[in-house]
Amino acid sequence: MAKSVFYHAGCPVCVSAEHDIINLIGAENVEVVHIGEVRNRIDEAEKAGVKSVPALVTPTGNVLHINYGASIADVKG
Amino acid sequence: MAKSVFYHAGCPVCVSAEHDIINLIGAENVEVVHIGEVRNRIDEAEKAGVKSVPALVTPTGNVLHINYGASIADVKG
């Protein structure tokens, strides 16, 4: 299975969702990207359609915004 | 693995998210409940903490609100 990408920004909502997603789909199936730290991937997240974090981009390119931690604008600061 | 429960109300956002979740975690690992039709489970969803659909309640009881289709109040009508 192609990997999903989980974008987050270290917020409590993000960390909680990250644990849930990894439990559900397996750590080997998801790349976790902290766009608060790896800032040169913010642009990639936006292009994928991520409006807020935490969000999971599926192997088919769909974006699942999970709960609500922060907007991309907040992450950009 | 205990099953997750995916609550939805048949909206386009719900159907899209349902396909993604089933692809990601496997149909055998998720019970799909259409609370627009199975209305006697709306109460169960609310007690689990579901505020809007689509939402996934994990085996550990966490609620992942995925994107946004409709509020529980909308579903109640």
Backbone of each chain as nested JSON, in Angstrom:
{
  "chains": [
    {"id": "A", "residues": [
      {"number": 1, "name": "MET", "atoms": {"N": [0.845, -1.192, 0.0], "CA": [0.0, 0.0, 0.0], "C": [0.879, 1.24, 0.0]}},
      {"number": 2, "name": "ALA", "atoms": {"N": [0.525, 2.197, -0.848], "CA": [1.239, 3.471, -0.847], "C": [1.008, 4.158, 0.496]}},
      {"number": 3, "name": "LYS", "atoms": {"N": [1.971, 4.98, 0.858], "CA": [1.857, 5.643, 2.159], "C": [0.916, 6.837, 2.113]}},
      {"number": 4, "name": "SER", "atoms": {"N": [0.229, 7.037, 3.222], "CA": [-0.476, 8.282, 3.451], "C": [0.519, 9.252, 4.098]}},
      {"number": 5, "name": "VAL", "atoms": {"N": [0.195, 10.532, 4.072], "CA": [1.036, 11.524, 4.745], "C": [0.187, 12.249, 5.783]}},
      {"number": 6, "name": "PHE", "atoms": {"N": [0.657, 12.221, 7.008], "CA": [-0.047, 12.888, 8.106], "C": [0.698, 14.177, 8.422]}},
      {"number": 7, "name": "TYR", "atoms": {"N": [0.053, 15.314, 8.152], "CA": [0.655, 16.619, 8.436], "C": [0.148, 17.122, 9.787]}},
      {"number": 8, "name": "HIS", "atoms": {"N": [1.05, 17.582, 10.609], "CA": [0.624, 18.125, 11.896], "C": [1.569, 19.241, 12.312]}},
      {"number": 9, "name": "ALA", "atoms": {"N": [1.244, 19.875, 13.426], "CA": [2.073, 20.988, 13.874], "C": [2.365, 20.891, 15.364]}},
      {"number": 10, "name": "GLY", "atoms": {"N": [2.301, 19.688, 15.896], "CA": [2.704, 19.476, 17.282], "C": [1.692, 19.863, 18.34]}},
      {"number": 11, "name": "CYS", "atoms": {"N": [0.526, 20.336, 17.902], "CA": [-0.491, 20.74, 18.871], "C": [-1.093, 19.508, 19.561]}},
      {"number": 12, "name": "PRO", "atoms": {"N": [-1.701, 19.696, 20.731], "CA": [-2.282, 18.532, 21.434], "C": [-3.289, 17.755, 20.587]}},
      {"number": 13, "name": "VAL", "atoms": {"N": [-4.134, 18.489, 19.848], "CA": [-5.104, 17.809, 18.98], "C": [-4.38, 16.961, 17.937]}},
      {"number": 14, "name": "CYS", "atoms": {"N": [-3.264, 17.519, 17.424], "CA": [-2.472, 16.809, 16.412], "C": [-1.874, 15.52, 16.974]}},
      {"number": 15, "name": "VAL", "atoms": {"N": [-1.295, 15.62, 18.155], "CA": [-0.603, 14.469, 18.74], "C": [-1.599, 13.351, 19.023]}},
      {"number": 16, "name": "SER", "atoms": {"N": [-2.755, 13.731, 19.556], "CA": [-3.791, 12.742, 19.829], "C": [-4.24, 12.055, 18.542]}},
      {"number": 17, "name": "ALA", "atoms": {"N": [-4.489, 12.842, 17.507], "CA": [-4.93, 12.261, 16.233], "C": [-3.836, 11.4, 15.622]}},
      {"number": 18, "name": "GLU", "atoms": {"N": [-2.591, 11.811, 15.787], "CA": [-1.477, 11.022, 15.24], "C": [-1.453, 9.625, 15.85]}},
      {"number": 19, "name": "HIS", "atoms": {"N": [-1.627, 9.555, 17.165], "CA": [-1.64, 8.245, 17.82], "C": [-2.772, 7.383, 17.273]}},
      {"number": 20, "name": "ASP", "atoms": {"N": [-3.943, 8.01, 17.122], "CA": [-5.098, 7.25, 16.634], "C": [-4.865, 6.737, 15.215]}},
      {"number": 21, "name": "ILE", "atoms": {"N": [-4.357, 7.616, 14.363], "CA": [-4.147, 7.231, 12.962], "C": [-3.106, 6.119, 12.854]}},
      {"number": 22, "name": "ILE", "atoms": {"N": [-2.034, 6.23, 13.627], "CA": [-0.994, 5.193, 13.579], "C": [-1.536, 3.87, 14.1]}},
      {"number": 23, "name": "ASN", "atoms": {"N": [-2.344, 3.929, 15.141], "CA": [-2.957, 2.692, 15.641], "C": [-3.877, 2.065, 14.604]}},
      {"number": 24, "name": "LEU", "atoms": {"N": [-4.584, 2.922, 13.864], "CA": [-5.584, 2.408, 12.928], "C": [-4.957, 1.886, 11.64]}},
      {"number": 25, "name": "ILE", "atoms": {"N": [-4.001, 2.619, 11.082], "CA": [-3.523, 2.212, 9.759], "C": [-2.089, 1.696, 9.773]}},
      {"number": 26, "name": "GLY", "atoms": {"N": [-1.423, 1.786, 10.916], "CA": [-0.083, 1.234, 11.035], "C": [1.002, 2.251, 10.716]}},
      {"number": 27, "name": "ALA", "atoms": {"N": [2.015, 2.318, 11.576], "CA": [3.091, 3.306, 11.408], "C": [3.791, 3.143, 10.07]}},
      {"number": 28, "name": "GLU", "atoms": {"N": [3.827, 1.91, 9.552], "CA": [4.548, 1.67, 8.293], "C": [3.794, 2.21, 7.082]}},
      {"number": 29, "name": "ASN", "atoms": {"N": [2.528, 2.566, 7.295], "CA": [1.713, 3.049, 6.178], "C": [1.52, 4.561, 6.168]}},
      {"number": 30, "name": "VAL", "atoms": {"N": [2.176, 5.237, 7.075], "CA": [1.971, 6.684, 7.137], "C": [3.291, 7.414, 7.412]}},
      {"number": 31, "name": "GLU", "atoms": {"N": [3.527, 8.441, 6.631], "CA": [4.666, 9.324, 6.862], "C": [4.161, 10.496, 7.697]}},
      {"number": 32, "name": "VAL", "atoms": {"N": [4.794, 10.754, 8.817], "CA": [4.367, 11.845, 9.695], "C": [5.265, 13.053, 9.446]}},
      {"number": 33, "name": "VAL", "atoms": {"N": [4.656, 14.18, 9.108], "CA": [5.416, 15.395, 8.798], "C": [4.964, 16.522, 9.723]}},
      {"number": 34, "name": "HIS", "atoms": {"N": [5.889, 17.044, 10.507], "CA": [5.614, 18.142, 11.431], "C": [5.93, 19.44, 10.688]}},
      {"number": 35, "name": "ILE", "atoms": {"N": [4.892, 20.062, 10.118], "CA": [5.148, 21.248, 9.291], "C": [5.416, 22.504, 10.124]}},
      {"number": 36, "name": "GLY", "atoms": {"N": [5.271, 22.375, 11.458], "CA": [5.713, 23.482, 12.303], "C": [7.236, 23.509, 12.369]}},
      {"number": 37, "name": "GLU", "atoms": {"N": [7.867, 22.34, 12.189], "CA": [9.333, 22.243, 12.236], "C": [9.938, 22.124, 10.843]}},
      {"number": 38, "name": "VAL", "atoms": {"N": [9.342, 21.267, 10.018], "CA": [9.86, 21.064, 8.656], "C": [9.115, 22.037, 7.751]}},
      {"number": 39, "name": "ARG", "atoms": {"N": [9.5, 23.292, 7.856], "CA": [8.692, 24.358, 7.259], "C": [8.735, 24.37, 5.734]}},
      {"number": 40, "name": "ASN", "atoms": {"N": [9.744, 23.766, 5.162], "CA": [9.801, 23.751, 3.696], "C": [8.821, 22.733, 3.099]}},
      {"number": 41, "name": "ARG", "atoms": {"N": [8.029, 22.087, 3.938], "CA": [6.992, 21.194, 3.406], "C": [5.587, 21.777, 3.581]}},
      {"number": 42, "name": "ILE", "atoms": {"N": [5.512, 23.001, 4.114], "CA": [4.21, 23.663, 4.236], "C": [3.584, 23.846, 2.852]}},
      {"number": 43, "name": "ASP", "atoms": {"N": [4.416, 24.256, 1.908], "CA": [3.945, 24.511, 0.548], "C": [3.364, 23.234, -0.079]}},
      {"number": 44, "name": "GLU", "atoms": {"N": [4.075, 22.135, 0.13], "CA": [3.601, 20.831, -0.375], "C": [2.247, 20.47, 0.243]}},
      {"number": 45, "name": "ALA", "atoms": {"N": [2.108, 20.726, 1.529], "CA": [0.834, 20.422, 2.198], "C": [-0.296, 21.262, 1.614]}},
      {"number": 46, "name": "GLU", "atoms": {"N": [-0.033, 22.549, 1.441], "CA": [-1.055, 23.432, 0.869], "C": [-1.451, 22.986, -0.525]}},
      {"number": 47, "name": "LYS", "atoms": {"N": [-0.464, 22.615, -1.33], "CA": [-0.757, 22.168, -2.705], "C": [-1.579, 20.885, -2.708]}},
      {"number": 48, "name": "ALA", "atoms": {"N": [-1.394, 20.055, -1.669], "CA": [-2.182, 18.815, -1.57], "C": [-3.615, 19.105, -1.128]}},
      {"number": 49, "name": "GLY", "atoms": {"N": [-3.855, 20.363, -0.672], "CA": [-5.219, 20.719, -0.276], "C": [-5.433, 20.801, 1.217]}},
      {"number": 50, "name": "VAL", "atoms": {"N": [-4.337, 20.725, 1.974], "CA": [-4.455, 20.782, 3.433], "C": [-4.776, 22.218, 3.86]}},
      {"number": 51, "name": "LYS", "atoms": {"N": [-5.893, 22.385, 4.556], "CA": [-6.33, 23.704, 5.017], "C": [-6.042, 23.907, 6.497]}},
      {"number": 52, "name": "SER", "atoms": {"N": [-5.988, 22.804, 7.224], "CA": [-5.736, 22.863, 8.667], "C": [-5.038, 21.578, 9.074]}},
      {"number": 53, "name": "VAL", "atoms": {"N": [-4.435, 21.621, 10.256], "CA": [-3.817, 20.412, 10.797], "C": [-4.539, 20.009, 12.079]}},
      {"number": 54, "name": "PRO", "atoms": {"N": [-4.563, 18.73, 12.406], "CA": [-3.95, 17.627, 11.667], "C": [-4.755, 17.232, 10.435]}},
      {"number": 55, "name": "ALA", "atoms": {"N": [-4.049, 16.733, 9.424], "CA": [-4.715, 16.268, 8.217], "C": [-3.959, 15.072, 7.65]}},
      {"number": 56, "name": "LEU", "atoms": {"N": [-4.72, 14.174, 7.061], "CA": [-4.125, 12.988, 6.437], "C": [-4.393, 13.059, 4.945]}},
      {"number": 57, "name": "VAL", "atoms": {"N": [-3.326, 12.995, 4.145], "CA": [-3.489, 12.919, 2.696], "C": [-3.344, 11.453, 2.309]}},
      {"number": 58, "name": "THR", "atoms": {"N": [-4.401, 10.905, 1.715], "CA": [-4.419, 9.473, 1.413], "C": [-3.569, 9.186, 0.178]}},
      {"number": 59, "name": "PRO", "atoms": {"N": [-3.265, 7.901, -0.068], "CA": [-2.481, 7.543, -1.263], "C": [-3.177, 7.984, -2.555]}},
      {"number": 60, "name": "THR", "atoms": {"N": [-4.491, 8.133, -2.526], "CA": [-5.208, 8.585, -3.72], "C": [-5.301, 10.108, -3.79]}},
      {"number": 61, "name": "GLY", "atoms": {"N": [-4.724, 10.791, -2.827], "CA": [-4.663, 12.251, -2.899], "C": [-5.808, 12.973, -2.225]}},
      {"number": 62, "name": "ASN", "atoms": {"N": [-6.704, 12.231, -1.587], "CA": [-7.776, 12.907, -0.841], "C": [-7.239, 13.44, 0.484]}},
      {"number": 63, "name": "VAL", "atoms": {"N": [-7.81, 14.543, 0.91], "CA": [-7.386, 15.134, 2.181], "C": [-8.459, 14.897, 3.23]}},
      {"number": 64, "name": "LEU", "atoms": {"N": [-8.067, 14.278, 4.316], "CA": [-8.976, 14.106, 5.451], "C": [-8.514, 15.053, 6.554]}},
      {"number": 65, "name": "HIS", "atoms": {"N": [-9.288, 16.118, 6.763], "CA": [-8.998, 17.022, 7.871], "C": [-9.6, 16.401, 9.117]}},
      {"number": 66, "name": "ILE", "atoms": {"N": [-8.772, 16.129, 10.096], "CA": [-9.204, 15.372, 11.274], "C": [-9.25, 16.299, 12.478]}},
      {"number": 67, "name": "ASN", "atoms": {"N": [-10.452, 16.429, 13.042], "CA": [-10.635, 17.374, 14.147], "C": [-10.06, 18.727, 13.72]}},
      {"number": 68, "name": "TYR", "atoms": {"N": [-9.616, 19.527, 14.641], "CA": [-9.083, 20.818, 14.227], "C": [-8.069, 21.285, 15.243]}},
      {"number": 69, "name": "GLY", "atoms": {"N": [-6.846, 21.41, 14.791], "CA": [-5.802, 21.901, 15.683], "C": [-5.463, 23.34, 15.369]}},
      {"number": 70, "name": "ALA", "atoms": {"N": [-5.104, 23.601, 14.103], "CA": [-4.683, 24.934, 13.692], "C": [-4.818, 25.045, 12.182]}},
      {"number": 71, "name": "SER", "atoms": {"N": [-5.05, 26.266, 11.731], "CA": [-5.097, 26.488, 10.29], "C": [-3.675, 26.553, 9.731]}},
      {"number": 72, "name": "ILE", "atoms": {"N": [-3.569, 26.381, 8.427], "CA": [-2.255, 26.52, 7.791], "C": [-1.713, 27.931, 8.023]}},
      {"number": 73, "name": "ALA", "atoms": {"N": [-2.616, 28.913, 8.003], "CA": [-2.186, 30.294, 8.254], "C": [-1.56, 30.425, 9.65]}},
      {"number": 74, "name": "ASP", "atoms": {"N": [-2.149, 29.743, 10.628], "CA": [-1.598, 29.75, 11.984], "C": [-0.195, 29.126, 11.997]}},
      {"number": 75, "name": "VAL", "atoms": {"N": [-0.046, 28.043, 11.241], "CA": [1.246, 27.348, 11.212], "C": [2.312, 28.245, 10.586]}},
      {"number": 76, "name": "LYS", "atoms": {"N": [1.905, 28.991, 9.549], "CA": [2.852, 29.902, 8.89], "C": [3.274, 31.025, 9.847]}},
      {"number": 77, "name": "GLY", "atoms": {"N": [2.347, 31.437, 10.706], "CA": [2.63, 32.399, 11.776], "C": [2.897, 33.817, 11.273]}}
    ]},
    {"id": "B", "residues": [
      {"number": 1, "name": "MET", "atoms": {"N": [-8.177, -6.853, 16.127], "CA": [-8.386, -5.422, 16.438], "C": [-9.873, -5.159, 16.606]}},
      {"number": 2, "name": "ALA", "atoms": {"N": [-10.216, -4.443, 17.675], "CA": [-11.608, -4.043, 17.859], "C": [-12.012, -3.126, 16.724]}},
      {"number": 3, "name": "LYS", "atoms": {"N": [-13.297, -3.112, 16.438], "CA": [-13.78, -2.31, 15.322], "C": [-13.907, -0.848, 15.712]}},
      {"number": 4, "name": "SER", "atoms": {"N": [-13.657, 0.0, 14.719], "CA": [-14.028, 1.399, 14.827], "C": [-15.454, 1.514, 14.313]}},
      {"number": 5, "name": "VAL", "atoms": {"N": [-16.091, 2.64, 14.65], "CA": [-17.433, 2.892, 14.129], "C": [-17.397, 4.198, 13.347]}},
      {"number": 6, "name": "PHE", "atoms": {"N": [-17.841, 4.121, 12.091], "CA": [-17.88, 5.3, 11.223], "C": [-19.327, 5.754, 11.12]}},
      {"number": 7, "name": "TYR", "atoms": {"N": [-19.613, 6.921, 11.687], "CA": [-20.968, 7.478, 11.632], "C": [-21.06, 8.452, 10.474]}},
      {"number": 8, "name": "HIS", "atoms": {"N": [-22.103, 8.327, 9.696], "CA": [-22.287, 9.27, 8.599], "C": [-23.771, 9.478, 8.366]}},
      {"number": 9, "name": "ALA", "atoms": {"N": [-24.072, 10.408, 7.413], "CA": [-25.472, 10.705, 7.136], "C": [-25.754, 10.744, 5.637]}},
      {"number": 10, "name": "GLY", "atoms": {"N": [-24.913, 10.04, 4.883], "CA": [-25.183, 9.9, 3.458], "C": [-24.815, 11.09, 2.592]}},
      {"number": 11, "name": "CYS", "atoms": {"N": [-24.258, 12.128, 3.206], "CA": [-23.883, 13.313, 2.42], "C": [-22.661, 13.002, 1.558]}},
      {"number": 12, "name": "PRO", "atoms": {"N": [-22.439, 13.807, 0.506], "CA": [-21.291, 13.548, -0.37], "C": [-19.954, 13.522, 0.376]}},
      {"number": 13, "name": "VAL", "atoms": {"N": [-19.771, 14.449, 1.32], "CA": [-18.532, 14.457, 2.106], "C": [-18.387, 13.159, 2.889]}},
      {"number": 14, "name": "CYS", "atoms": {"N": [-19.555, 12.67, 3.403], "CA": [-19.55, 11.426, 4.181], "C": [-19.141, 10.239, 3.313]}},
      {"number": 15, "name": "VAL", "atoms": {"N": [-19.712, 10.16, 2.125], "CA": [-19.474, 9.009, 1.252], "C": [-18.015, 8.963, 0.817]}},
      {"number": 16, "name": "SER", "atoms": {"N": [-17.483, 10.127, 0.491], "CA": [-16.079, 10.213, 0.096], "C": [-15.165, 9.77, 1.241]}},
      {"number": 17, "name": "ALA", "atoms": {"N": [-15.438, 10.271, 2.429], "CA": [-14.614, 9.912, 3.593], "C": [-14.757, 8.43, 3.925]}},
      {"number": 18, "name": "GLU", "atoms": {"N": [-15.961, 7.891, 3.736], "CA": [-16.179, 6.46, 4.009], "C": [-15.286, 5.608, 3.117]}},
      {"number": 19, "name": "HIS", "atoms": {"N": [-15.233, 5.955, 1.834], "CA": [-14.371, 5.189, 0.927], "C": [-12.913, 5.262, 1.365]}},
      {"number": 20, "name": "ASP", "atoms": {"N": [-12.488, 6.468, 1.742], "CA": [-11.09, 6.629, 2.157], "C": [-10.785, 5.811, 3.411]}},
      {"number": 21, "name": "ILE", "atoms": {"N": [-11.689, 5.896, 4.383], "CA": [-11.447, 5.178, 5.646], "C": [-11.439, 3.669, 5.421]}},
      {"number": 22, "name": "ILE", "atoms": {"N": [-12.349, 3.176, 4.608], "CA": [-12.385, 1.732, 4.352], "C": [-11.129, 1.292, 3.611]}},
      {"number": 23, "name": "ASN", "atoms": {"N": [-10.674, 2.101, 2.672], "CA": [-9.427, 1.775, 1.976], "C": [-8.246, 1.754, 2.932]}},
      {"number": 24, "name": "LEU", "atoms": {"N": [-8.256, 2.668, 3.891], "CA": [-7.104, 2.811, 4.79], "C": [-7.075, 1.756, 5.878]}},
      {"number": 25, "name": "ILE", "atoms": {"N": [-8.235, 1.476, 6.483], "CA": [-8.189, 0.586, 7.654], "C": [-8.882, -0.748, 7.416]}},
      {"number": 26, "name": "GLY", "atoms": {"N": [-9.529, -0.889, 6.25], "CA": [-10.129, -2.182, 5.919], "C": [-11.574, -2.278, 6.355]}},
      {"number": 27, "name": "ALA", "atoms": {"N": [-12.424, -2.758, 5.441], "CA": [-13.863, -2.84, 5.72], "C": [-14.151, -3.711, 6.938]}},
      {"number": 28, "name": "GLU", "atoms": {"N": [-13.285, -4.694, 7.177], "CA": [-13.532, -5.623, 8.29], "C": [-13.25, -4.982, 9.648]}},
      {"number": 29, "name": "ASN", "atoms": {"N": [-12.597, -3.816, 9.604], "CA": [-12.237, -3.166, 10.869], "C": [-13.131, -1.994, 11.233]}},
      {"number": 30, "name": "VAL", "atoms": {"N": [-14.164, -1.767, 10.429], "CA": [-15.004, -0.612, 10.694], "C": [-16.475, -0.942, 10.466]}},
      {"number": 31, "name": "GLU", "atoms": {"N": [-17.281, -0.552, 11.43], "CA": [-18.726, -0.675, 11.29], "C": [-19.24, 0.665, 10.777]}},
      {"number": 32, "name": "VAL", "atoms": {"N": [-19.978, 0.628, 9.685], "CA": [-20.496, 1.862, 9.1], "C": [-21.953, 2.031, 9.521]}},
      {"number": 33, "name": "VAL", "atoms": {"N": [-22.248, 3.188, 10.134], "CA": [-23.603, 3.443, 10.633], "C": [-24.135, 4.731, 10.007]}},
      {"number": 34, "name": "HIS", "atoms": {"N": [-25.22, 4.62, 9.271], "CA": [-25.865, 5.774, 8.624], "C": [-26.923, 6.309, 9.588]}},
      {"number": 35, "name": "ILE", "atoms": {"N": [-26.546, 7.334, 10.357], "CA": [-27.474, 7.806, 11.393], "C": [-28.601, 8.664, 10.825]}},
      {"number": 36, "name": "GLY", "atoms": {"N": [-28.528, 8.952, 9.52], "CA": [-29.677, 9.592, 8.886], "C": [-30.81, 8.596, 8.709]}},
      {"number": 37, "name": "GLU", "atoms": {"N": [-30.444, 7.315, 8.587], "CA": [-31.44, 6.254, 8.402], "C": [-31.674, 5.458, 9.679]}},
      {"number": 38, "name": "VAL", "atoms": {"N": [-30.582, 5.099, 10.356], "CA": [-30.694, 4.32, 11.591], "C": [-30.747, 5.312, 12.747]}},
      {"number": 39, "name": "ARG", "atoms": {"N": [-31.909, 5.949, 12.872], "CA": [-31.993, 7.122, 13.739], "C": [-31.915, 6.775, 15.223]}},
      {"number": 40, "name": "ASN", "atoms": {"N": [-32.165, 5.544, 15.556], "CA": [-32.067, 5.183, 16.972], "C": [-30.616, 5.019, 17.437]}},
      {"number": 41, "name": "ARG", "atoms": {"N": [-29.68, 5.287, 16.531], "CA": [-28.274, 5.271, 16.961], "C": [-27.675, 6.679, 17.031]}},
      {"number": 42, "name": "ILE", "atoms": {"N": [-28.496, 7.695, 16.784], "CA": [-28.009, 9.078, 16.912], "C": [-27.57, 9.341, 18.353]}},
      {"number": 43, "name": "ASP", "atoms": {"N": [-28.379, 8.847, 19.282], "CA": [-28.091, 9.065, 20.691], "C": [-26.749, 8.442, 21.088]}},
      {"number": 44, "name": "GLU", "atoms": {"N": [-26.516, 7.24, 20.585], "CA": [-25.246, 6.537, 20.842], "C": [-24.065, 7.357, 20.297]}},
      {"number": 45, "name": "ALA", "atoms": {"N": [-24.249, 7.909, 19.099], "CA": [-23.181, 8.699, 18.489], "C": [-22.891, 9.937, 19.335]}},
      {"number": 46, "name": "GLU", "atoms": {"N": [-23.947, 10.612, 19.763], "CA": [-23.756, 11.811, 20.587], "C": [-23.052, 11.478, 21.898]}},
      {"number": 47, "name": "LYS", "atoms": {"N": [-23.457, 10.365, 22.506], "CA": [-22.827, 9.981, 23.773], "C": [-21.351, 9.647, 23.576]}},
      {"number": 48, "name": "ALA", "atoms": {"N": [-20.987, 9.171, 22.375], "CA": [-19.581, 8.866, 22.087], "C": [-18.777, 10.136, 21.849]}},
      {"number": 49, "name": "GLY", "atoms": {"N": [-19.501, 11.269, 21.691], "CA": [-18.797, 12.53, 21.506], "C": [-18.825, 13.058, 20.082]}},
      {"number": 50, "name": "VAL", "atoms": {"N": [-19.634, 12.426, 19.23], "CA": [-19.719, 12.844, 17.834], "C": [-20.502, 14.153, 17.746]}},
      {"number": 51, "name": "LYS", "atoms": {"N": [-19.862, 15.192, 17.189], "CA": [-20.482, 16.511, 17.053], "C": [-20.964, 16.758, 15.626]}},
      {"number": 52, "name": "SER", "atoms": {"N": [-20.316, 16.098, 14.683], "CA": [-20.664, 16.262, 13.276], "C": [-20.314, 14.975, 12.548]}},
      {"number": 53, "name": "VAL", "atoms": {"N": [-20.867, 14.826, 11.371], "CA": [-20.534, 13.673, 10.532], "C": [-19.842, 14.165, 9.263]}},
      {"number": 54, "name": "PRO", "atoms": {"N": [-19.004, 13.348, 8.638], "CA": [-18.617, 12.021, 9.084], "C": [-17.663, 12.049, 10.278]}},
      {"number": 55, "name": "ALA", "atoms": {"N": [-17.731, 11.0, 11.088], "CA": [-16.836, 10.877, 12.236], "C": [-16.511, 9.406, 12.466]}},
      {"number": 56, "name": "LEU", "atoms": {"N": [-15.305, 9.179, 12.92], "CA": [-14.863, 7.822, 13.227], "C": [-14.581, 7.732, 14.718]}},
      {"number": 57, "name": "VAL", "atoms": {"N": [-15.241, 6.788, 15.38], "CA": [-14.95, 6.536, 16.788], "C": [-14.018, 5.336, 16.844]}},
      {"number": 58, "name": "THR", "atoms": {"N": [-12.827, 5.561, 17.392], "CA": [-11.808, 4.51, 17.398], "C": [-12.112, 3.459, 18.466]}},
      {"number": 59, "name": "PRO", "atoms": {"N": [-11.425, 2.304, 18.392], "CA": [-11.642, 1.27, 19.415], "C": [-11.323, 1.767, 20.824]}},
      {"number": 60, "name": "THR", "atoms": {"N": [-10.488, 2.799, 20.948], "CA": [-10.178, 3.339, 22.271], "C": [-11.138, 4.446, 22.681]}},
      {"number": 61, "name": "GLY", "atoms": {"N": [-12.108, 4.742, 21.817], "CA": [-13.143, 5.693, 22.201], "C": [-12.88, 7.124, 21.786]}},
      {"number": 62, "name": "ASN", "atoms": {"N": [-11.78, 7.355, 21.089], "CA": [-11.534, 8.712, 20.606], "C": [-12.402, 8.995, 19.39]}},
      {"number": 63, "name": "VAL", "atoms": {"N": [-12.807, 10.248, 19.242], "CA": [-13.615, 10.643, 18.102], "C": [-12.757, 11.438, 17.124]}},
      {"number": 64, "name": "LEU", "atoms": {"N": [-12.707, 10.973, 15.887], "CA": [-12.031, 11.718, 14.825], "C": [-13.107, 12.299, 13.924]}},
      {"number": 65, "name": "HIS", "atoms": {"N": [-13.299, 13.607, 14.01], "CA": [-14.222, 14.27, 13.089], "C": [-13.461, 14.494, 11.797]}},
      {"number": 66, "name": "ILE", "atoms": {"N": [-13.953, 13.951, 10.716], "CA": [-13.222, 13.963, 9.443], "C": [-13.931, 14.898, 8.473]}},
      {"number": 67, "name": "ASN", "atoms": {"N": [-13.201, 15.932, 8.051], "CA": [-13.812, 16.949, 7.202], "C": [-15.112, 17.409, 7.845]}},
      {"number": 68, "name": "TYR", "atoms": {"N": [-16.081, 17.85, 7.081], "CA": [-17.318, 18.304, 7.716], "C": [-18.464, 18.142, 6.74]}},
      {"number": 69, "name": "GLY", "atoms": {"N": [-19.397, 17.293, 7.095], "CA": [-20.567, 17.109, 6.252], "C": [-21.778, 17.807, 6.827]}},
      {"number": 70, "name": "ALA", "atoms": {"N": [-22.09, 17.473, 8.068], "CA": [-23.277, 18.031, 8.711], "C": [-23.119, 17.888, 10.213]}},
      {"number": 71, "name": "SER", "atoms": {"N": [-23.753, 18.797, 10.943], "CA": [-23.744, 18.696, 12.398], "C": [-24.772, 17.658, 12.835]}},
      {"number": 72, "name": "ILE", "atoms": {"N": [-24.619, 17.191, 14.053], "CA": [-25.605, 16.253, 14.606], "C": [-26.983, 16.916, 14.641]}},
      {"number": 73, "name": "ALA", "atoms": {"N": [-27.002, 18.224, 14.932], "CA": [-28.286, 18.944, 14.942], "C": [-28.941, 18.89, 13.559]}},
      {"number": 74, "name": "ASP", "atoms": {"N": [-28.133, 19.021, 12.505], "CA": [-28.668, 18.924, 11.143], "C": [-29.253, 17.534, 10.89]}},
      {"number": 75, "name": "VAL", "atoms": {"N": [-28.552, 16.529, 11.378], "CA": [-29.004, 15.149, 11.156], "C": [-30.334, 14.911, 11.873]}},
      {"number": 76, "name": "LYS", "atoms": {"N": [-30.447, 15.491, 13.066], "CA": [-31.703, 15.341, 13.814], "C": [-32.855, 16.033, 13.086]}},
      {"number": 77, "name": "GLY", "atoms": {"N": [-32.547, 17.143, 12.442], "CA": [-33.521, 17.841, 11.587], "C": [-34.632, 18.527, 12.346]}}
    ]}
  ]
}
